[in-house]
Amino acid sequence: MSDAEVTIDGLPEHYATSTPQAEDAADVAALLADHQRAAKGSAAVDPQAVLGQLVGIGSWTRRQVLVRDLDHHLLAWLSVHDRAGGRTLVELTVTPSLAEPEASALAGRLFACAERYAQDIATMRGLRATLLDSGAYADDPRQQRWLADAGYEQTRTWLQMTRPVTPEEASGLPGPREGVEIRPVDRHEDGLPVAQDLQAVHRVLEESFQDHFSSYRESFPEFVMRLREDPGHRWDHWWLATVETDDGPRPAGAVVSSVLRADADGVEGSYVDYIGVHRRARGRGVAKSLLRTVIADAARRGRNRVGLEVDADSPTGADGLYASMGWVTDYRTQSWHRDIGL
């Protein structure tokens, strides 16, 4: 446990607060697993991802607090992430073993602390307001109640979907339509990506999501930095789609995926972090081609599944596309937002 204490107004004296250190990762992973089992009936926590959030390359963009009791049992973890100018991610997990009303009182103090952290971040950025972006599992009324009490409103429901992958899909899937090309981002001899292609992926994704719920511009450095924090990130999991036009090939879509940790059978999977199709190319099968690219890549690597998240109310009907291609919903999550001014 860290000796770097953090002051939070109103906490009882029998709580000890600190900033996370590497040695706290196992306790935080166990806390998250306990919460997932209570909220959705199963747990899938990646210890390396937890370690990265606590002390990894992107941890400097987060303000974090651990709360323990006098016996050093971890009671709660708060993370306030400066994701982008005007958007702050708030993650709060309180152990399900903490009884009421103590659990609700602790959650209220930590959400108030998160608001102060977000105000500090917005002030440093020179902003007059910021969006607090948090969430809950759809079957977790306790977290939902705490969010509502803290002034958040539920804004969206997300489907967490998985599709099985078979070895035959390594080469047996249909290719893109005529005039559409899917290719990996170009890389240098040392394996690092060509900056021009990464910028093309970022640009086409930003433009693809302009008409989507809660679209919020994220700068190129912030976008790349956040994705690289994931221990499953790989540069050879980025693909760019182009379509032929009178002016030659133009970027039309992109997909960024990552590696899912091994399941109970010891087999890894792939995860679609981002997929977007530019308005100029919709209706040409670009999304299906990008998804088939990820499926085929997963099959070639011996993986057994591809996961993704989709807006349950997507105006593009993306959830219907995924269902038609074999994805099924494992569970649902919710977005909860709150706007604050300075």
Summary of the structure (lengths in Angstrom):
residues: 342
radius of gyration: 21.1
end to end distance: 33.8
largest distance: 70.2
contacts: 1074
relative contact order: 0.15
helix: 34%
strand: 34%
